[in-house]
Amino acid sequence: MSSRSAPAEAGAVEDPAGRDRIAALALPLEVLLVVAYPVLAHLAGARGGPWAALALADLALLLLLRPLLHRRWWALGVLALLLAWLAAAAGSAWLELLLLAPPVLFTGWLAWWFARSLRAGHAPLVERIVVALYAQAGWPVPPGLPGYARRLTAAWAALLAFLALANALLALCAVPGGVLHAFGVEPWVAVPHAAWSWFANLLNYGVVGGFMLAEFQYRKRRFPQRPYRNAFEFARRMAALGPAFWRGLLR
């Protein structure tokens, strides 16, 4: 009986259609958790209390969501242990200290993700997306667009690296609850904890969104022949590239 069930279970795990269905279900849930995290983190920085535990629980669920949807029992066990620990530590200053790390790590990872694609022999990240969008519509890539895409990839890497550095410096200097303050060191410049929270948990997204919108408007004028008419259609075509394409960009 075990020899019959094992292949069936393996097939269920490896089924490409099943993976795509899970990816389609995971995406809106991930978006919801991503949107909720900065709000919860900012409430933790502004009000304290249980908000830090809720923000970290949201982050844990975001990181474990796909293995949970794939019914990985280890992920359920890890999530249960993390939630139990967060419930026991709710209100602790150490949880608020942990919240200093995600803005630095996330923007730093994104900066590295863009920058690594600029290595010799690799296609820049934005160029890969642009080529895929034009190929999807059956359009030729306009002259000059690949070079522009390389420069835009470098611009994204620089902007995100700047945000990561700014987040790190503010996390060091926040008072109370910053890294230096938590270890009894008086920072050379004291930054109110609320100011750190506004920048790291909310303003970062405004800077990224503002840059994205400004660049999109400029690209519309620079390259008027494009396979999308507006930002909504652009987002729809980006989503239509499919989970396999986006997984490939992470490699």
Secondary structure, DSSP 4 states (H G I P E B T S, - for coil): -HHHHHHHHHHHHH-HHHHHHHHHHHHHHHHHHHHHHHHHHHHHHHH-TTHHHHHHHHHHHHHHHHHHHTT-HHHHHHHHHHHHHHHHHTT-HHHHHHTTHHHHHHHHHHHHHHHHTTSTTS--HHHHHHHHHHHHHT-PPPTTHHHHHHHHHHHHHHHHHHHHHHHHHHHHHEETTSHHHHTT---SS-EEHHHHHIIIIIIHHHHHHHHHHHHHHHHHHH----S-SSHHHHHHHHHHT-HHHHHHHT-
